[in-house]
Amino acid sequence: MSEICTVHPIHERLPIALLLATNAGFVDAYTFQYHADRFASLQTGNIIQAGIFLARGQFLDALDFIIPIVFFLLGAAFNSVLKHNFKPGLLSTQQHSLLVESIGIIIVVLLSNHLSGTAFITLLSFFLAIQLDAFPKVQGLPFTSVMSTGNLRSVGANLVTFFYTRY
């Protein structure tokens, strides 16, 4: 066991992965229970719910699910901007991302009484996408701490990569 821990960086270790997955799972359980069956990280669930409302012709109701999806994509893009602008130094890339996510979630929770349910879910989606993009591996293997379609994270991250590299 100690051999595995010394081979992989701390942000790829199993205890960190368990904490991140627990965080996302708790947030989704809370938002689903108390915010009209919507998810902050389980974007696949939001896509399904949006599709149901769109199929019924309930376009305004679908927006309650589509807006968090868009902000999830923007959160992944924002994390790519962080990676390009804040190089590892005193803090690692993952620590920069975790710091932004933590501060963001704390602010959202403190302001929750003043936010609509949609704004609350939308902002949490943005910050959980940062977590997803910052921690893509456990012990060198692909990992997702946030239940989401990987394509959403990839689109957000790759748009920013294209902006910086032009390919």
Secondary structure, 3 states (H helix, E strand, C coil): CHHHHHHCCHHHCHHHHHHHHHHHHHHHHHHHHHCCCCCCCCHHHHHHHHHHHHHCCCHHHHHHHHHHHHHHHHHHHHHHHHHHHCCCCCCCHHHHHHHHHHHHHHHHHHCHHHCCHHHHHHHHHHHHHHHHHHCCEECCEECCCCCCCHHHHHHHHHHHHHHHHCC
